[in-house]
């Protein structure tokens, strides 16, 4: 069974937590955002014309690229020989296109190593085109723009002590699709905030739902979670208090159904309050939502403003969990607001956990003993604190 190397995104621990249901971790190196794993569980009900690795990566919001391990080598010459054996001429060309990225090898390794590759291929009378710019690592964007996985190959070298792990990249994030889903949807409203599609994917994967389950978002807004769940192959239910948002969510859902080839009837949308959502109507279900983050401030809120918003959000979620007590979902993945006040985080997660401690829902650890993760963008007034709860 192949072993794979994952290049994780900015929020490495969250990316690691997202991967946990789908593979067995061998080694994790947060310093360089790398995770080694085997026993991958490829879950996808959709028949798409892609490799199983690309389908697997397309589901992950927190992983940038994915490489299959070729082997472990002691000498650079052995690395070069292995790269030669695992390279093929470019499509409709005699040239071999190659990109290389290296980790924990030292700053002088890559420029010298690229020269070794060039000389080795020249000795074999095989034209090689090195795609690295300025002797630096390949970026995901460069791999995508140059279609390197279709017309060539990227190799990853990871030095571990006195040996080198060599991997060949087999899947890379499709940046064009993310731009489409993030910035070009027909309906959006800046007042509701903008949930990144990658984060929506992470939230769904943290729930680890069966494909027979429905993904329910009772704060669907413009429908980002519903759309991402449908792209993965799930049936979805979206509700919101604002009828205008529901119209926009349906419009976005239908628009992306044509772009990503899922069925329009996979989505159900209606106006509802989370405190009275009809959970009994659905059998297998999982709640995945960004939730309500309080007022969308256009400047740094005062402590008094934050405290007032905290009270409102807490009351709303307490009522929501009361409504879920009888017929609610088995698992809840949600975001709570976490405000930045003078460089300090003001979180309400522990207050909520205390208030619902007698309910059927317990918070789960995302990693180690940490029950929540604060996902924030630079200069944001309000961050998202991710929580996962499961029914006892």
N, C-alpha and C positions, 0 to 999 in steps of 0.2 A: 504494500500500500504506500502511495507517495507521501512524502513529507513536504509541507509547504511553509514558505516564509511570507509573513504578512508585513507590509509597510503601513504602519498606523498613522492616523491623522494627528492633529494638534492636541486633542484631548485623549491622550494615550490610555489612561485608565478606563475611560468610558468606552473607548473602542475595544479594549480588552474585554470588558464586561459584555459588550454586544456579541463578541465572538464565542463566549463561553458555551452557549447551548449547542453550537454547531461544530465543535472540534475538541480535541484533547490537547491541551497546552503542554509543550515540552520545555520551552524556554522563553522568558520575557525579558527584554532589555529596554526599560523605559528611556534611558539616556539617548538611544538612537531610534526609538519608536519601532522596534522590531519584535515580532512574536513568531516563534517556531511552533508548528502544530502538526498533528497527524489525525487519522481517523475522522476525516471531514464527513459531515452528514449533509449531503446535497439535497436540500428540501426545495422543490419548486414544481408546482403542478402544471405550469405553462410550457407548451411545446414551442420553443423559440429556436431560430436558426443560429445558435451561438454555442460555444464550447461550454461544458458544464462548469468550468472554472470561471468563465466570464459571467454566466448566469448567477453563480454563487456570489461573486464580488458585486454584481449589480444590486444585490439585495442589501449589501452592507453600506451604511452611511459613514462609518468611521474608519474604513480601510481604504488606503489610496491605491495600492497595488498588491499583487499576489504572485509569488514565484514558486516554481517547483524545484526542490533540491536535486542537484545533479550529483554532488558528492563533496567529500572533504579532502583537501590536499595540503601537503606540507610545503611545496615549492611553487613559486610563481610560474615556472616553466610548465609545470603540470596543469596549472590553471589555464594557461594559454592553449595548451594542447586540447584540453577539455572543451574550451570555447570553440576551437576550430571544428572539433567533432560534432558539436551541437549547433553549428551554423549552416545555413543554406543560402544560395544566391538569391538576390532580390527578385521579385516578380518581374518577368519580362526583361531581365537584366542579368549580366554575368557577375555583377558586383555583389558582395556580401555586405549588408548594412548592419552595423553593430553599435549598440550603446552599452556603456558600463557604468554602474554605480557601486561605490565602495563605502563600507562602514567600519569604523574603528581600525582603519589601516594606517592612519597618519596622513598628514597633508601632502606629502611628497609621493605617496604611492600611486595615485591614479594617473598623473601625467606620464610617469615612467612606465607604468603598466600598459597604457595605450600605445606607447612606442614599441613595446615588446610585441603586442598584438599585430601592429602594422608590419613589423619586420618579419614576424613568423609567417604571416599570410603571404608576404612578398616572396619569401623563400619557397612557398608552395605554389607560387605563380597564380595565386588567387587574388583578384582585385578586392580590396576591402575599403569600405567607406565608414569611417568612425563618426558617429553622430554627436559625440560630446562637444559642447561648446566651451572653449577655454580650459579644457582639461578638468571640468567640473562634473559632478553627478548629473544624471538625467533627471529632469522633472517630469511629473505626471503629464503636464501640459505638452512638453516636448514629445513625449512618447505618443500622445494622442494625435497631435498636429501632424507629426511625420509618419503616422500610421506604421510605427515601427514593429508592432506585433504582427502585422499582416505582411509587411514588405521586408522584414529583417528580424532582429532579435535584440532584447536587452538582457544583460546579465548582471547579477548582483553578487558582489564579493563581500563577505562578512568575516573579518578576522577575529578568531577566538583563540587567544594565547598564541601558540606557535603554529597554528593551522588556519586554513582558509576554507570557509564554507562557500561553495559556488552554487548559485541558483539561476534558473532561467525564468524570466517573467512570462506568465501565462495569461494574466488579466490585468487591466488597467482601468481606472475610473473614466467613465464617459462624460467628459466635462461639458460637451455640447448639450447632452440631455439634462444635466443639472441646471444649466443656464436657462433652458427652455422651461423647466418646471418651476424655477425660482423667480424668473424675471419676465417671462412672456406669457403668463396665464391671462386669459381674458378679463378676469375680475380680481381686483385686490383693493384693499382699503388700509391706508397707513394707520388709521386710528386703532385698528385691531392688532397691529404689530404683524411682523412677517416671520412665520415659522419656517426655518430653512428645511428644504426637502431631506437633506442628509440627517438632520436631527429627527425628523418625522420617522425615517427609516430606523434609526437607532431605537426610538421609543417602541416601535412595533416589535423589533427583534428582542428587546428586553423582556417583552411579554411572552415570547417563545410560544405563540399560539399554534394549535393544530390547524391545518388548512380547512377543516370542516367548520371551524369557528367563525363567527362574524366579528369583525373589528368595529367597535362602536365608539364614536367620538361625540359626546353630548355638548361639546363646545366647538363645533366644526369650523366656524368662521368661514374662510374661503375654501375649505375642503382639502387642505394639504395632506392631512393624515389619511383621509378617505382615498384620495388619489394614489398616494404612495402604497397603501394597502392593496388597492386594486391592481396596481402595476405588479405587485408581488404575487397576486393570484387569489386574494381574499375577497369575500363578499363583505360589504361595509354598510354601516348605518351612521348617518350624520344628522345631528339635530343642533339647534341653536335657538336662542330667544329672539334673535333679530331676523324677521322674515326676509329682509333685503340680503342678508348674508346667505340665507338658504338658497335664494335665487342665484346668487353669484357662485355658490358652491356647486350647484347643479350644472351651471354653465361651464365651470372649470372641469368638472368631472367628465362631462360629455366631450369637451374639447380634447382632453388627454386620452380619452378612450380611443379616439381616432388615431392619435399620435403613437400610442403604445399598445394598441391592438388588444385591449380588454373589452369585455362586454359592458355596454352602457347600463344594462339591467342589474349589474352587480352592486349598484348603489341605491340606497333608500334614504330620502331626506325629508325631514318634517320639523316644524316648530315645536320646541319643548323646553321646559325648565328642567335642569338636572335634578332638582329636588323632587320632581314628580315624573321622572322618566319611566316609561312602561317596561321595566326589565322583564316582567313575567311573559311578555310577548315573545321573547327570544330564548331559545334553549342554550345552545353552545354560544358563549359570547365572552369577549374580552374588552375591557375598557382601556382605550389608549387615547390620551388627550393632552394637549398643551394646557388645557384649563383656562381659567380667567386669571390674569395677572394683575388685576386691579386697574386703576386709571392709567392711561398711557400719557405720562408726563412729558412735556416738551422742554423741561429744564429740571435741574436737580431738585427733588422734593425735600421739603423740610421734615424734621423728625415727627412733627405733629401730623403732617399729611401721611407719612408712612404708617404711623400707628393707626390712623383712621382706616386706611386701606387694608391693613392687616386684620383688623376686626371684621371688616366686611367679607374678606376672602375666607377667613376661618369659619364664620357663620355659614357661609354658603356651602363649604365642604362638609361641615358637620351635618347639615341637612341632607346633603347628597349621600353620605354614608348611612344615615338613618333610612333613607329611601332604598338603599341597596341591601339592607340587612336581610330581607326576606328572599328576594329573587335576583339579587345582584350577581355580577360576574365573578368568576373564580379568581381572576387576577386583575389588578388595576395598575396601570402605568400612567403617571401624571406629572405635571410640572406645577410647582408652587412658586410664587414670586419671592425673590430675594433681593432686597433693595441695597443699593450702595450709598451709605451715608458717611461722608468724610473718611473714605477709605476702608470702612468696615462693613461687613455683610450683616444685614438684619434679616434673619431667617425666621420662618414661622413653622417649619416642619415638625420640630419637637413639640410645639404647642398643639399642633393638630394630632400627632400621634398620641399625646396624653389624653386629648378630648375623646378620641375614638378607641381608647385602650380596652373598653368593655365590649366593643363590637366584635364581629367575626373576622375582622381584617387585621393582619399583622404586617408591619414593614419588613421587607427582606433586605439583606445586605447586598449591595451591588458588587462590592469586592472587599476582601479582608473583612473588617468589622464596620465598614462605612455604609450607612443606610441611604445616604443621598449623595448626589453629585451636582455641584453648581456649574451650570453651563452659561457662560457669559461672553459677550462680545466687548471689544475695547470701547471704552467711553459710554457704555450703556448704563442707564439709571437703574433699570430693573433686569435682573438675571433670572434664569429659569433654574429652579432647584428640582432635579429629577428624583422621583420616589417610585418604588415598586412595592405594592402590597398584595398579599394573597390571603384568601379566605381560609380560616382554620379548618 
